[in-house]
């Protein structure tokens, strides 16, 4: 590429070559790198919309030539510079697809998502994919939560303005753009006071605790915690799912209690998934070390390990977990690696606040990445194009059935 090209013009040029089947391997690698540049996001969205709706691109899609080119390039992408970590390659590709999923006309989306969701090596038969439907009002979740103060007052954080929410004891509680924070206003310790933050289905929220610990709370979850940590320990209680970045303080160990599990830590990054309907409770360590205590069992985790705790309190440690998949929700994505349809739909159910019903026995699995910022119908259409499942909607109920050729997804009434 000429040196005098700006990043924006270079991105546009590479996208044009990709969508018109003239992109080389080197240019495709460069395109993947540019999609990871946050400064180019707005330009990328505009360009993607333009190219996906280009009549020339539509013609190429219909005869499957672009599908073949895409698969060829993606195979080549596996052989990128060996000095670049594999996870970085995956992030580039996933981000490219996430952007595509967020802005494209879904009728021609089979080109990219098919590669990720159905790795059979065969191109999809477009005429057998159910026709996509028009979007409707089941939108993705967002920053929604309720804060219960120590005196029982409940604050709807969804409707609250930025600024000070309350003053309790020696602590000021503030709200700012989807995050509440706690700051000590007086040096003298106050009586131990507790708050509870709860997210509904379709909600998420961030917290900055008084000790500097950061918490991301997923949908249908809650966290009970002291407004300031005055004792010898820092203890919080979780239901649902949260990601923690714990502020280091060797004098005050940090403990998360969830169900019957206790996670002890001094300072580290980890994710806990302890939804009641998930069967297993999963604690995944990204950085540092944590100890899992369950009844009389105890296990120390290393980064990249996941502790799975069963209802019978057995701890099973899994090595080399795909941590990007575990915290994809925090990074505004759905990411699946050999995920069964039931676990996929549980995530969709929580994020879009819908009910799910199954029509028939479905045992298929999925792999891929989709933005959590797109509508429910867009997600269902992407999944349906794998030719593994089909969906019908009745109000806010999603009915999942085995795939049938030429059976279009019905719009909700």
N, C-alpha and C positions, 0 to 999 in steps of 0.2 A: 504494500500500500504506500502511496506517496506520503512523504513526511509532512506536507503542508495540509493534510486533511485534519479537521477537527474531530474529536471523539464522536460528536453527534452525526456528522456527515459520513464518517467511517462506518458507524453502526447502521445507518440507513442504506449505505452501499452494500454492506454485507448481507443485510436482510433481503435486499432486492435480489442479490445473486442466489441466496438460499431458496427463496420462494420461486425463482424462475429456473431452478435446476442447473445452475452454473457455478455453484460454490465448491471450491476445492477443500481438501482436508485442512490445509493450513488456514484458510479463511474461516472454516467452520470452528477451528480451535479459537481463533481470534474473536469470533462472534460469541462463543461461550464465555470468554473472559469479559467481554464488554457487558454482557447481561448481568454480571456481578457488580457492576459499578452503579451505586445508588444514585449518583448525580445524573445518570442517563435514564432513570426510570420513566420520567414523563415522556421523553422522546421515544423510548421503546414502546410504550403503550400506544402512542399515536401511530407509529410506523406499523405495529402489528395489526392494528385495526384496518389500516389502509391496504396492507398486503393480503390479509385474509379475505378481503372483499373484492380484490382485484379480479376482473373477469378472466384475465389471462391465467391467473393462478387457479381459478375454478376449473378451467378447461384441463389444465395439467392434472389436477386432482382426479377428475373423472376418469382418466385413462390410467390411473395408478402410477404414472411415471414418477411423480414426486414422492410417493410412498417408497418406491425402490431406492431413490436417491437418499432419502432420509435414513433408511435402514443401513445403507452403505456407509454413510457418514458416521452414524452412531457406532457401527462396528469399528470404524477407523478410530473413533474417539477413545475406545478402550486402550489404544496404543499411544496415547499422548505421552509427552515427555515423562520418562520414568522417575525423574526427580520431583515431579509434582505428586503429592500424596493422592491416593485413590479417592479419599473422602472429598478432596478439593474438586476432583473431576466430577464426582457425583453431584456436589453442590452446584457447580456450573450448569450441568445438564438439567438438574431439578429446577433451578431458578428459571432457566429458559422456558421450560415447560409450564411452570407456574404462571409466568407472565402470559404465555400463550393462552392458557386455560382461562385467565381472567378477562381477556378482551376479545376472543375470537367469536365468529359465528359458528355455533356448535355443529352445524351440518357438515362442516369440512374438517372437524377436529380429529378425525381418525388417524391422520398422518402422524402426529406426535404421540398422543396418549396411547395408541395401540401398541407401540413399541414397548412402553413401560408396563402396560397391563396384561399383555398377552404375548409372552416371549416364545412363540412357537417358530419364529423365523418365516412365517407365511404372511403375505399381505392380506388385509381384510377384504372380504367381498362386500363392497359398499352397498350394493342393492339389498343385501340381507340385513343391514343395520337398521333398526327401527328409526323412523323419521323423528328428528328432534322437535320439541314443542316450544311454544312461545313462553318466555319468562313470566312468572307471576310474583306475588308479593311475599313469598317465604324467603326472606333475605337472611344473610348470615348473621351470626351473633355479634356482639360488640361489648363495650365497656358498660356492664350492668351489674349492680350489686347493692346489697343493703348492709348498712353498718349499724350494729346494735351496741349502744354505749353501756357503761357499767350501771347506769341508773334505769335501764330498760328503754330509753329513747331509741327509736329506729329512724335512721336517716336513709332516704333513697338516694344513693350515690349517682344513679342515672340522671336524676333531675337536678342535682346540686351544682351550684356554681363553684368555680375555682376560688380558692381562698380558705380562710379558717372555718372549720366545721364546728369545733368545740374546744373547750379547755377543761381538762380533767386533772385534778391533782397538780402535779408539777409538769404536766405535758400538754403541748399544743397539738391538735389534730388538724391537718390541712388536706385539701383536695386539689389536685392539679392534673388535668388531662388524663383521666383514667388511672390515677395513682393516688392513694392516700399515704400520708407520711406522719410520723410521730417525732416530735423534737422536745427535748427537755428544756423547760423554761426556768427552773429553779434547781439549785444544787441539793437542797434538802430532800431526802427520799420521802415519797408519799406512800399512803396505804396502797397495797397491791390491788389495782383495779384492772378488770378484764374487759376487752372488747371482742365482738364476733363480727367477722365479715363473711357474708354469704352471697354466692352467685347463683342465679337461677339457671335453668336450661337456656342456652343462647347467650350466656353472660360470661365475662371474664374480668379480672381486675388485678392491679398491682399494689403492693404494699412496700413501704420503707419503714421498718420497725425502728424503735428508739435506739437500738444498738447498732444500726446501720445495715442489718440484714435485709436483703431484698427477697420478696416473695411474689411469684406469679401464680394466680389462682385460676384454675380452669373452670369450665362450666359445671353447674350443679355441684358445687363444692363449698366448704366453709372452713374457716380457721378461727380458733379461739386463742387469744394471746394477751399477755399483760401490756398495758400501755407503756410501762417502763420496767426494766429488769433490775429489781432492787435486791434480790436474793443472791445465793451462791450459784444458782442455775438459771438457765434460760429455757423455759418450757412452753411449748405450744401444742395445740391439739388440732388435727386435720381430719376432715372427711372429704372424700373425693380425690382430687388430684392437684398437686402444686409442685412448682419448681423453686428450689431454694438456692440462694447464694448467701451463705452464712458469713457474717463478719467475724473474723478471728478474735478470740478472747480466751486465752488459756485458763484464766482464772474463773471463767463462767462457761462450762460446757453447755452446748445447745442440744436440746432434745425435742424430737417430734414424736408425738404419740398418735397413732392412727389405727383404728380397730384395736386389735390386741398386740400391735407391733410398736416397739420403741426403737427409734433411730437416734443414736448418740453421735455427736460431732463437735469438733472444736472450731473448724472453719473450712468450708468446702462447698462444692456445687453438686446438687443431686436432685433427682425427681422421684416423687412418690405418687403412685397410682393405686388408690385404695377404694375404688368405687364398689358399692355393695354388689352390683350386678356383673362384676368382672371375674368373679370366682377367685382368682389369685390376686394377692396384693404384691405389687412390684416396686422395689426401691432400686433405682439405677444411679450409680455413682459416675460423675463426669470428672471430678477433680478432688484431690485430697483423700480422706478416708472416713468411713463411717462404720459403726458397729450396729448390727441388727440384733435386737433382743426380743425373743418370743418365748413366753413361758420359761422353760429351762434350757432353751436352745439359744445359742449366740453365734454370730458369724461376722468377721471383719471383712469389709469389701475393699477392693482396689479399684482404681479408675478403669472404666470399661466393663465392670462386672454389674450384674443385676441379681438381686435376691428376690426369689419368688416364694411367697409364703402361702401355704394352702390353708384351708379351713381347719385342718387337723394340726396346725402349727408346725408343719415341717418346712424347713428352709432349703431351697434348692438354688445354688449359685450358678449362674450362667456367665461364661466368659465371653469376651470380645463382642459385646452387645452393640448393635448399630444405634449409638446414642443419638444420632441425627433423627432417627425415626421416633425415639422416645420423646424428645423435646420439640418435635415438629410443630405441635400445637402452640407452643410458646412463640415460635417463629412464624406463626400465621399460616401454617400449612397442615394438610393431611398428608401423612407419608406412610405407605404400607409396604411391608416386606413379607411376602408369603402370608398375608393376613386373610383369615377366613371371613366370609361375608358377614357373619354375625358380629365380629369385632369391628368391622368397617361400619356397619349400620349402627352400632352402639355409639360410635363417635359422632356420626351424622345425627342421630337422635338427640344427643345432648347439645350439639352446637346449633341445630336449627329448631329445637324445641318441637319435635314431631314424635308421633308414635309409629312403631314399625310392626308390621304383621307379615308372616311368611306363608306363602301359598305353595306347598310342596316341599320336598326335601332338596335343599341346596347345599352343596359341600365345596363350592368353588373357592379359590384363593386369588388374591390380587397383589400386585406390586406396582408402586408408582407414587407420584406426588401431585397433589392438587391444591391450589390456593384455598384457604378458608375464607377468603374475602369475596367469593362468588356466590351466586344464589343457589338454593337447593336444587332447582331444576338443572342448572348447569352441571352440578356434581353428578346428579343421577344420569344425565345424558352421557357424560364421559364414561361412567361405569357401564352403562348399557351398551356402549359402542364396543366393548370387549367381546360381545356376543356370548357372554356367560350368564347374564341375568337380565331381567326386564322389570320395569316398575309401573305401577299404577298409583294414582293419588286420589284419595277421597278426603277432601278438606285438608286436615293436618295429619292424616294417616298415610304412610307409605306402605304399599303392598309389594312385596318382593316375590317374584316367581322365576322359575327356570326360563332361560332364553327361548324364544320362539321367533323364527324368521318372519320378517315383515309384520310384526305386531307392534304398532307405534305406542309410545308412552302417552297415556291419557293425561290431559290437563286437569288440574283440580278445579272443582266448581266453586 
